[in-house]
């Protein structure tokens, strides 16, 4: 079980008396397309710490069908700015740095691929 899903289950269990939103259930179940769809359909969720966290994670996981590094990074930046006192702040900061490094390595790989293609044409 991924660390994010485990943490989410723990968080949902901690507030068992509260009503669980469909978006929360989708996140725990790994239904990331539905997480993003629910988030984008309700503009009030932009100010909801859990919602921003969930969609940022959904967008940052490479095996997610909604994986988008740039959007994930923007959401994490929003989270870090909007929720500086969050218990998840350090986790999101770490994830943000990881996504930034993935973006840097991908850009470097793209450059090397272009360079290799140019060299192979010369041979």
Backbone bond lengths (Angstrom), bond angles and torsions (degrees), N, CA, C in turn:
res aa  C-N    CA-C-N  psi(-1)  N-CA   C-N-CA  omega(-1)  CA-C   N-CA-C  phi
1 X - - - 1.452 - - 1.521 107.68 -
2 X 1.303 117.81 132.75 1.458 119.77 -177.75 1.519 110.22 -67.18
3 X 1.311 115.13 154.93 1.463 121.49 -179.92 1.518 110.75 -59.69
4 X 1.344 116.82 -39.77 1.465 120.87 -178.66 1.517 111.29 -64.25
5 X 1.321 117.07 -42.42 1.463 120.35 179.86 1.528 109.27 -67.21
6 X 1.331 117.56 -41.57 1.455 120.54 178.65 1.519 110.83 -60.62
7 X 1.339 116.99 -47.31 1.462 120.53 178.77 1.516 111.30 -61.85
8 X 1.313 116.25 -37.87 1.462 120.43 179.26 1.513 111.50 -66.94
9 X 1.330 116.59 -41.84 1.459 119.83 177.11 1.525 110.57 -62.08
10 X 1.321 116.32 -41.21 1.463 120.28 178.78 1.518 110.50 -63.37
11 X 1.331 116.49 -42.79 1.462 120.33 179.83 1.522 110.95 -64.93
12 X 1.319 117.08 -41.75 1.457 120.12 179.37 1.523 110.66 -67.55
13 X 1.321 117.17 -36.56 1.454 120.36 178.42 1.515 111.63 -67.04
14 X 1.313 116.97 -33.70 1.454 121.35 -179.61 1.522 111.78 -64.78
15 X 1.318 116.88 -28.36 1.463 119.84 -179.67 1.525 109.66 -116.75
16 X 1.335 115.36 49.53 1.459 120.83 -176.04 1.520 112.42 -62.00
17 X 1.323 116.42 -26.67 1.462 118.41 -179.42 1.524 111.72 -75.71
18 X 1.306 117.03 -21.60 1.464 120.77 179.27 1.525 109.66 -78.53
19 X 1.306 114.59 152.83 1.464 119.13 177.76 1.520 109.67 -73.33
20 X 1.324 116.31 133.46 1.463 121.08 -179.82 1.516 108.53 -89.22
21 X 1.319 115.21 123.73 1.465 120.96 179.01 1.519 109.76 -73.29
22 X 1.337 116.44 153.75 1.468 118.97 176.05 1.531 111.76 -55.16
23 X 1.331 117.92 -39.23 1.457 121.14 -179.35 1.532 111.02 -59.59
24 X 1.334 117.00 -40.33 1.463 120.77 178.62 1.525 110.61 -63.75
25 X 1.307 115.90 -43.41 1.466 120.79 179.00 1.532 110.36 -63.26
26 X 1.335 116.52 -44.11 1.468 120.09 178.59 1.530 110.69 -58.52
27 X 1.326 116.26 -42.40 1.459 120.52 -178.25 1.526 110.58 -63.04
28 X 1.318 117.02 -48.64 1.455 121.64 -179.60 1.527 111.06 -61.29
29 X 1.328 116.02 -35.58 1.465 120.99 179.93 1.526 112.77 -81.18
30 X 1.329 117.82 -3.66 1.458 121.02 -179.39 1.516 113.78 75.47
31 X 1.317 117.10 21.52 1.472 122.23 179.98 1.531 108.22 -92.42
32 X 1.331 115.04 72.19 1.455 121.70 -169.92 1.523 113.83 -68.52
33 X 1.306 117.74 -30.21 1.471 118.90 176.21 1.523 110.15 -61.72
34 X 1.334 116.66 -41.14 1.457 120.69 179.13 1.521 111.34 -69.26
35 X 1.335 117.01 -34.16 1.476 121.13 176.36 1.522 109.27 -59.30
36 X 1.330 115.72 -50.45 1.462 120.31 -178.81 1.525 110.74 -64.40
37 X 1.308 116.76 -42.91 1.467 120.67 -179.97 1.536 110.96 -60.33
38 X 1.327 116.95 -45.24 1.470 121.27 179.49 1.528 110.47 -64.27
39 X 1.321 116.68 -41.53 1.463 121.41 -179.80 1.525 110.97 -63.63
40 X 1.315 115.77 -46.71 1.468 120.04 -177.83 1.521 112.82 -70.72
41 X 1.322 117.71 -20.44 1.468 121.26 -179.27 1.528 112.75 -83.86
42 X 1.326 117.63 -12.46 1.463 120.60 -175.16 1.527 110.13 -133.27
43 X 1.321 116.98 100.45 1.465 121.20 -176.27 1.527 112.87 -63.81
44 X 1.323 118.87 -19.91 1.465 120.15 178.53 1.532 111.40 -67.51
45 X 1.321 117.32 -19.55 1.462 120.97 -178.60 1.533 112.70 -72.00
46 X 1.322 117.96 -15.59 1.465 120.95 178.02 1.534 111.40 -62.71
47 X 1.322 117.03 -21.97 1.463 120.43 179.06 1.523 111.90 -104.29
48 X 1.316 117.22 10.85 1.463 123.00 -179.25 1.530 108.91 -101.40
49 X 1.313 116.30 114.69 1.467 121.56 -176.09 1.526 112.74 -54.19
50 X 1.337 117.37 -47.57 1.460 120.56 -178.74 1.524 111.69 -63.57
51 X 1.325 116.49 -41.78 1.463 120.56 -177.80 1.531 111.23 -65.57
52 X 1.326 116.88 -45.23 1.469 120.09 179.98 1.531 109.70 -63.72
53 X 1.319 116.65 -41.55 1.462 121.00 177.34 1.529 110.97 -59.72
54 X 1.320 115.95 -49.03 1.465 120.18 -176.40 1.522 112.02 -62.30
55 X 1.309 117.81 -44.63 1.461 119.14 -178.28 1.535 110.48 -71.71
56 X 1.327 117.64 -33.21 1.469 120.31 176.21 1.523 110.57 -63.60
57 X 1.320 116.76 -44.09 1.471 120.39 177.68 1.519 110.29 -64.75
58 X 1.327 116.82 -45.18 1.471 120.59 179.63 1.522 111.24 -57.10
59 X 1.324 116.60 -39.37 1.468 121.29 -179.17 1.530 112.74 -78.17
60 X 1.345 117.91 -16.03 1.460 119.91 -174.07 1.526 114.57 -99.17
61 X 1.318 117.61 -10.58 1.462 120.29 -178.67 1.530 110.84 -85.41
62 X 1.329 117.84 118.26 1.469 120.61 -176.48 1.530 115.04 -56.22
63 X 1.322 118.46 -28.01 1.465 119.54 -180.00 1.532 112.66 -90.37
64 X 1.324 116.79 5.28 1.466 121.40 178.63 1.526 110.01 -81.44
65 X 1.328 117.46 140.32 1.469 119.47 177.98 1.534 112.89 -67.06
66 X 1.329 117.73 -12.78 1.472 121.48 179.36 1.534 111.15 -111.76
67 X 1.324 115.51 21.75 1.466 121.35 179.35 1.523 110.43 -59.67
68 X 1.307 115.23 122.89 1.468 121.82 176.96 1.513 107.31 -152.57
69 X 1.319 115.87 101.62 1.466 121.03 -173.44 1.517 112.82 -56.15
70 X 1.318 117.77 -47.50 1.458 120.27 -175.36 1.537 111.31 -64.00
71 X 1.317 116.67 -42.61 1.473 119.52 178.76 1.526 110.65 -68.45
72 X 1.332 116.18 -38.78 1.461 119.96 177.31 1.522 110.02 -59.23
73 X 1.309 115.49 -45.82 1.474 120.51 -179.23 1.523 110.70 -62.15
74 X 1.321 118.04 -42.87 1.465 121.36 179.11 1.532 110.51 -62.97
75 X 1.325 117.10 -41.10 1.464 121.07 178.80 1.525 111.25 -66.25
76 X 1.317 116.48 -39.55 1.459 119.32 178.30 1.523 111.30 -67.11
77 X 1.328 116.61 -39.54 1.464 119.73 175.49 1.527 110.44 -60.55
78 X 1.324 116.43 -42.40 1.462 120.68 177.52 1.531 109.96 -61.58
79 X 1.330 116.60 -45.04 1.455 120.70 179.33 1.526 110.47 -58.28
80 X 1.326 116.71 -49.35 1.463 121.31 -176.80 1.521 111.89 -62.17
81 X 1.322 116.97 -35.15 1.461 121.61 178.86 1.524 111.71 -77.35
82 X 1.319 116.48 -43.69 1.464 121.33 -174.01 1.521 114.41 -79.16
83 X 1.330 116.81 -26.14 1.472 119.79 -173.88 1.537 111.00 -129.36
84 X 1.332 117.86 59.92 1.477 120.09 -175.15 1.528 114.30 -65.58
85 X 1.311 118.10 -17.95 1.463 121.06 -179.58 1.527 112.96 -100.62
86 X 1.318 116.75 8.69 1.456 121.21 -177.66 1.526 111.59 -67.03
87 X 1.322 115.28 144.48 1.469 120.46 173.01 1.524 110.70 -64.94
88 X 1.307 117.44 -21.59 1.472 122.15 -179.05 1.531 112.47 -91.39
89 X 1.330 118.82 0.50 1.456 121.93 -173.31 1.534 111.39 -55.21
90 X 1.334 117.35 -50.08 1.473 120.72 -177.99 1.530 110.91 -63.76
91 X 1.315 116.50 -39.79 1.468 120.44 178.22 1.522 110.98 -62.36
92 X 1.326 116.56 -44.49 1.467 120.31 -179.71 1.525 109.73 -68.26
93 X 1.312 118.42 -37.32 1.474 121.49 177.81 1.530 109.69 -62.14
94 X 1.320 116.95 -43.43 1.460 121.77 177.90 1.527 110.50 -62.71
95 X 1.326 116.60 -46.78 1.463 121.17 179.72 1.525 110.65 -62.93
96 X 1.323 116.87 -38.57 1.453 121.35 178.12 1.534 110.96 -62.49
97 X 1.329 116.14 -43.90 1.470 120.11 178.01 1.523 110.82 -63.92
98 X 1.314 116.73 -37.71 1.467 121.00 178.15 1.527 110.64 -64.68
99 X 1.320 117.38 -45.18 1.469 121.33 178.49 1.530 110.09 -63.56
100 X 1.321 117.29 -39.94 1.464 120.72 177.51 1.531 110.95 -61.44
101 X 1.322 116.42 -41.45 1.467 120.26 178.64 1.529 111.19 -66.89
102 X 1.317 117.24 -39.22 1.462 120.77 176.50 1.526 109.77 -61.30
103 X 1.325 117.09 -42.08 1.467 120.71 178.84 1.526 110.67 -63.10
104 X 1.326 116.86 -42.05 1.466 121.05 179.96 1.526 111.00 -64.01
105 X 1.329 116.45 -45.76 1.462 120.92 -179.46 1.531 110.52 -65.34
106 X 1.332 117.21 -38.70 1.469 120.31 178.60 1.524 111.04 -63.85
107 X 1.340 116.17 -42.18 1.470 119.75 177.91 1.527 110.54 -63.11
108 X 1.329 116.04 -41.71 1.463 120.37 178.00 1.529 110.95 -63.56
109 X 1.320 117.01 -42.72 1.470 121.59 178.81 1.525 110.35 -63.30
110 X 1.337 116.77 -41.87 1.462 120.10 178.02 1.528 111.05 -60.98
111 X 1.333 115.96 -41.60 1.465 120.10 178.22 1.522 112.03 -63.99
112 X 1.314 116.58 -41.93 1.470 120.64 178.33 1.522 111.45 -66.54
113 X 1.322 116.24 -36.85 1.466 120.16 177.95 1.528 110.22 -64.06
114 X 1.314 116.28 -43.23 1.471 120.86 177.83 1.524 110.31 -63.14
115 X 1.313 116.18 -43.21 1.464 121.53 179.18 1.533 110.70 -63.47
116 X 1.325 117.04 -42.44 1.463 121.19 179.13 1.524 110.87 -64.35
117 X 1.341 117.18 -40.37 1.459 120.67 178.46 1.520 110.99 -63.23
118 X 1.333 116.67 -40.28 1.460 120.84 179.05 1.526 110.60 -66.11
119 X 1.304 117.47 -39.72 1.464 121.49 178.97 1.540 110.88 -67.97
120 X 1.330 116.23 -38.47 1.458 118.75 -179.10 1.522 111.23 -68.21
121 X 1.315 117.56 -29.50 1.471 120.68 177.16 1.531 110.52 -69.48
122 X 1.311 117.21 -28.90 1.467 122.10 -178.53 1.523 111.16 -76.67
123 X 1.330 117.15 -23.13 1.460 121.27 -175.08 1.498 111.42 -83.80
